[in-house]
């Protein structure tokens, strides 16, 4: 059996992961969205917006960005732990 070397994370993300390119695009959109929405939420808080909706807005914005970034990485990390490329020849 041939011992295959594990691909790097970026190579795996762009070639073998089904929606890798889409995840990168959504990460960029999430970062832009987080940078855009932060001053707007802070400005609304200064003019009397209740704190709970502001906190939920921050959680939604940054949670989306962090989740869409870490989800493919956690899959890749698990595949490396399982030694997927050597056991199953994928």
N, C-alpha and C positions, 0 to 999 in steps of 0.2 A: 504494500500500500504506500502510495506516495505521500510524503509529509508536506502538506500545503501550508504556506505561511498565512497567518491571519491578515486580511486587508486592513489598511488604516481606516480610521473612522470616517474621514471625508470621502475616501474612495468607496467605502461600503455605502455611505449615505447617497452618493450620486449615482451609483451603478446598481447595487443589489436591493436597496430598500425601495419598496413599491412607490411610495409617495415622498421620497427624499427631497427632490427638487421643490415640490410644493411646500414642504415643511420649512425649507430655507427661505422661500419667498414669504411665507406667513410669519416667520421670525422677524424678518426685516420690517414687514408691515406692523407687527406688534411693537417693535422698538419705536418706530415713528409714531404710532398711536399713543404710546405711553409718554413720549416726549411732548406730544401735542396736547394731550388731555390734562397733564399735571398743572400747568398754569391756569387753565380754565377752571378746574375744580378748586384750586386755591383762591382764585378771584371770587368765585361764587360763595365760598365759605366766608370771605371777608364781608360780603353783602347780605348775610343772614341765612344762608343755606344751612339746614340742620346737619350736624356732624355725621350722623349715621349714613345718609345717602352718599356723602363725600367719601367716607371710609369704604363703603361698598363699591364705589366707582374706582378707587385705587386698587382694591382687591381684584376687581374684574379685569382692569387694564393690565396690571402687572402679573396677575395670575395666568392670564392667557399667554403672555409672552414667555414666562418661565415654563409653563406646561408644554407649550409647543416646542420649546428648545430642548427640554430634558427628556421628553418621551422617546425620541429616537436614540438618544444616548443610552438610556437605560436598557433598551432592546439590544443595542450593540454590546454593552458591557455584559449582559447575560449570555449572549452568544459566545463571547470570548471565554467566559467562565465555563461554559459547557464544552468548549473546544469543538464548536460546530463544524468548522471547515475541515478538520481532520477526521472526525467521526463519520460524518455523513457525505463528505465529498462535494459539498455545495460551494 
